[in-house]
Amino acid sequence: MELKILHFIPNIPSDEGFTSFFETFLSLMTQQAEVHLATLSPTPSFTPAGCHLHCIGSGKSDYGKNGYCNLLALQKQYLKLLYNLMPDLIHVHGSYHFINSRIALWSKKRGFPVVFSPYGGMNPDYIEAEYGMRTWKIISYQKKMTTEAGAVLSSDPKESEYLHSMHPTPRVEFISDPRNDEYWGDENYTHSTMELYHKVLNSDKGIHIDQNSREALSALLHLSLTSSTERTPLCSEDILNLRSITASQWHDIYLFAAEQGVVSNIEEGIAKAQLNVPGIDLNTMAHFEPRHPKDHSPLPSDTLLSKNRLTNRKIFKELRGSEDVIRITCIMLLNIKHHLKQHTLSMRHLCEIYAVFRFDKMNEDKLAETLSRLGLLKFAQRICQVLSEMAYLDEGYMPVSALDDQGTRQIRQNLMKY
C-alpha cells in the first residue's frame, strides 16, 4: 500500500540551491508515495511535480517567519489538515524554528510518527557560531524535538557524529546530501529517505498498531494459553476478525509480538486457529530498537528481582508457611511490579502469570489474605484487569476481582508505550 507522507517546512528558504534540491526531492518522492507539503505561507513559485501543497498560515508571505503567530489558530488549521489527510508519517524540515517544534509535538501527541531533518542545525560549529541564542533554543525546545522524534535524518557528517556522541537520541540516520556528493544523486537520497520512513513505521508498534490488530493479537494469545480440550475458546467476532487481518496487519502484529517477546505464543495461536498467514521474516524488517527495551527473560517464581535484601527477607518471612502456589503467585506479582518500575514489563511476563491463574488451583481466600498483608491486593486486581483485556482471561479464572482505575491505566501505558 502506498505511503502518505506529510512534509512541513515553515517557509521555503530563499537559497536557490536548497529550493532546487527540495523541489527535486519532493518530485521524486511522489513516484513512491502520496506526498503533501504544508507551509505557513503560500509559495506560488515552488511547484514540485505531483506534490499537494497546503498553506496553513494566514496567507501573508512573512507569516510565522520569526516564530511569532497565533498558535491556537495555527494548531486548529494544522490538526484539521492532519485529520483530513491521516498521513502515515510527518517529516518536519528545519531546526531552531519554534513552530517546527509545535508541529512535531502536536503530531506525536496524536500518535503520528515524526521524522526530523535539522539540515546542519545540530552541527557543533553552527551551534558555536551563535552560542547564546542557539543554546537558549536548544534548552527550551530544540533538544526535546530531537529527542522525541521517531528518527532524525542528518545529511551533515559532523552533525551526525555530534548527535551520536551527545546521545540526545539513538535514532540518528545519516543519508549523504546529494549536493555535496557527486556520486550519490537525488534518486539515491530519496530512496534512502523512503527506507528510513519504513524503518520508523516498523518501530514502536505498541503505540501505532491499529485496533483490529490488537484484538487479533489478544485472541491469539488467548488461544495459545488455553487447554487443547477447550471447545470454543474464541467468540465468532474474534474468529471473523482473525480471518479479516491483512498482510500489512500481520506484519505489524509480528513486529509488536517481537517487541513484547510473545512471537512463539502468536505462532501457537495461529496454528490452533488454522490460519493462512503470509510468510514473515522478522530479520528482514528494519526497525529501531524500543526506547525502553522490554525484558524477554522468564519471570522468576522462586527469587525476587529487587535488590533490596532487607525487604526481600521480610517478604520471604511473610510467605513462610504459605502454600506453594500462593508463594509462587506472590513472588511473580512482585517481580512484575519490579519490571513496571524499570519500564521492562513485557507481555511475556503477563502470559506467565496468566498460566498460573488459569491452570494452578489455589485457595482464593488465602491468596487474597496473603496479598493484602504484602500490600499487593490492588496490584493483583489491576493485573487481572489487564489480563482480561490483553489475553481475554475469563472472570472465573481470576483469583481476585478485576479493578480498572488510574493504576491500571498506568500499567497499560507502561506495557504499550515504552
C-alpha angles and dihedrals in degrees: 000000000000115000121237112217126189114200121195127197119161096221132354105251119241090232103114093204093057094040091054092047093047093047092050091046093053092044092052091046091057087068089065105028146015102268129201128178123201121195136171094237134033115263108196093172093053108079115156108190114257095003120124111227124209129184112205096174131084094277094256116129094230097041111144092354093139095033095266119124143114098290095191092053091044092049090051092050093046095047090048089055092042095054093041091055100031092199123198091229142004120222114199116199124205137024136238092038113121093207090057089058091050092050090051091047095047091049096046093047089058095050100259114137115237132209117196127203112193094181094214095320090123093049106124091227091054091048091049092051092070100019100170099045095039092048092051092051092046091052095045103043118329098079092047091050090052094045097049100041117112085236140344115229110207125184095176113087094207092047091049091049090049093051091049092049096045092046099214086146134358090215102087118137120190116211115173117244109245089214089065099037117059091189095053109060136189093275093058091046092052093045092050090048090053089052089052090052090054090048091054092047090051090056133079094020091168087073102033105039113112126242097253090052091049091051091048090051091050091049091050092048089051091050092050091052099047125092120258091242095061108108105199109020093158133048121234092257091058092048092050091047092051091051092049096054111121128221092258090051091051086051090055093044092055092047091050092046089052090052089051098042095241103111091118090053091050092050091048090051091049090052092049091048090046092227126170104231124180114249109268124189110194091195091067094052109093111212141151120256114255114269088237106027116219122238111244098182120114116276108251115238099184104038134047121238093210114102094212101111096186093053092044091053091052091049094051089047089053091050094049109120094017120129114271094246092050092049091048092048093050093048092049091049091050090051090050088052089052091052090050091056090049092046089236100112112132135185088251090069092049091049089056094053088044089060091052092050092046103044110020116083115224141165100258095198092053090046092052090049092050093046090051092052090051093046090244103113098098091041091053090050090052091050089052089053092050091047091051089056099036101043105007096251105189119235090239091064096049111106089203131024118271120255126201112194141121091293090055091051090053090053090051091049093047091049098046107031109038 
